[in-house]
Every structure is written in C-alpha cells, then in structure tokens.
Amino acid sequence: MKRFFLHLLPLLLLIAGCAKAPITGRTQIMMVSPQQEQAMGFQAEREILKKEKLSTDRALNERIRRIGMRIAEATGLKLDWKFYVIEKPDVPNAFCLANGHVFVYTGILEYATNDAQLATVMAHEIGHAIAHHVAEQVSMAMMTNAAATAAAIAIQSNVKSREEQAAYMAALGLGANLGVVLPYSRMMESEADHIGLMLMAKACYDPREAIKFWEKFAKKGKEPISYFSTHPSSKQRIEQLKELMPQALKIYRESGCEKRPPAPAAPRPRTAAPSALGEPVR
C-alpha cells in the first residue's frame, strides 16, 4: 500500500491531459474531462437557483444579457449562454459556470457606473469559464491530495513520535496551502483578468474602464495580505491591467470600436449601497 501511494503522484502526472488556456496560451494540467466539468456546472446551477432570489427588473436583466452576449460572441464559443441577475445588494460578486451560465449579483452595480465597467466583471468571469479553471482547480486538488497522502505515509513511517508527526503534518498542510493552493488560485485570477480584458476589448467595451472599476475596489478599505489570499490585491490587478493595456487597446482599435457611438451611462441602482463588502468579484 505504501509503495502504491509513493508512486501515485508520478502516475497522475503521466495520465493527466494537457490543455492550453485561451489568449494567454498557458499550459494546463487537466484530470477532469469537459463533460465532468459541465456536469459540475449544471449541478451548481440547480443549487443556486434553489436558494437565490432572481431579479425581476426587466431593464436590468436585459442590460446584463446584452452586455454578456457581446462578450460571449467575442469568445467565439457556441455555448448555451444564459445570464441571471441575483437580487443581493450586499454582495458585490459575479461568476460564470462551465456551462456558460453567468450569475451577476446586484451588489456589483454600485461599482459599475457604465456598461464597460460591468463588462469588466462579466468578461473576467467568462474568462474563468472558457479557461476551464474549475476543472483545473479540481485537477490540482487531486494532485495535491495525492502528494500529501504520499508525504503523510512517509512521515508516519520515519517519524516515531506522535508529537513530531503532528508537527510535520501541520507544516505539510500549511506548506501545501501557502505554497501551492493559494498561489495557484491567484494565478488563475490574474489570468482571468488578462483574458477578460482582451474579451471586453474585442466586444468593443473600452478596456481602460477596467482600471477605473478596480480603482473603486482599491478604495473600499483594507484588503487581506495577498500572500494569504485567493485573490491578488486590487493594486496588483491594476498594475497588470496597465501592462496589458497597449495590447487591449490594439484589439479595441483593430475591431473598429472607436467608430461606434458610446453606450449611455448606466442608471444608478435602486438598491441601497451595501453596508459591508465581502470578498470582491470571484
């Protein structure tokens, strides 16, 4: 049994499939099939629709659908795109499931004063989906768990003291979290920012508005230390967006976007501003 687990991680690396993230071209390790990822998306959707209240505001729903479809068309993917608005003014969040179904919480509207800023959020979330980040996270968790199991067996075999075993196991868990899980999560968030910026530019939403959106979040107050967070800080996101902006503006101009009339400013949300903010934009 010990020999089996000690050889498990190299075996997983051999059987894992490789993929390429769109736009960034990053090589990904995949142990979850597209069909499995889609199934996870539909399961999550059923659970969400059971417990969340959907907005009945027709104008808002149409606005979200219109912005979302422009971004969806920029992906070039023929998914069953759907867009839901969840009535939660205290939650500034949004996400896109692997099946192309996007959920936007009304709390995010306080920070998106025009369509391009709302497109920043939606393109980021769609970026997660088309890069198959859920499947990649599950794959990474499988490999991390296999490696941790092998390490735990080695500790139990070579360390006799229970107190020392406990100390080693605690260090192993902390090391896996800080050294693998959190950095990987921050990397995927940064990649979704990258993909989303290019998608919104291709969809003819001014990419410069992405920086304005994140500047609002940078002013919201104290953020957790990035090293201990699943997300990069707003400052880090803004710096990356500035570096990518020449490329995004090139796409924006080559798509003939500057010739299009600007979209009207979005109406102010009817809901009150949230009294406390949670983790921004997943």
Protein Blocks (a to p, Z undefined) as FASTA:
>chain_A
ZZmmmmmmmmmmmmpccdddehklpacddfbdfklmmmmmmmmmmmmmmmpccdfbfklm
mmmmmmmmmmmmmnopacdddddddddfkbccddddfkopacddfklmmmmmbfklmmmm
mmmmmmmmmnommmmmmmmmmmmmmmmmmmmmmmmmmmmblklmmmmmmmmmmmmmmmmm
mmmmmmmmmmmmmmmmmmmmmnopafklmmmmmmmmmmnoccddfklpcbdcfklmmmmm
mmmmmmmmmmmmmnommmpccdddddddfbdcdfbdcdehZZ
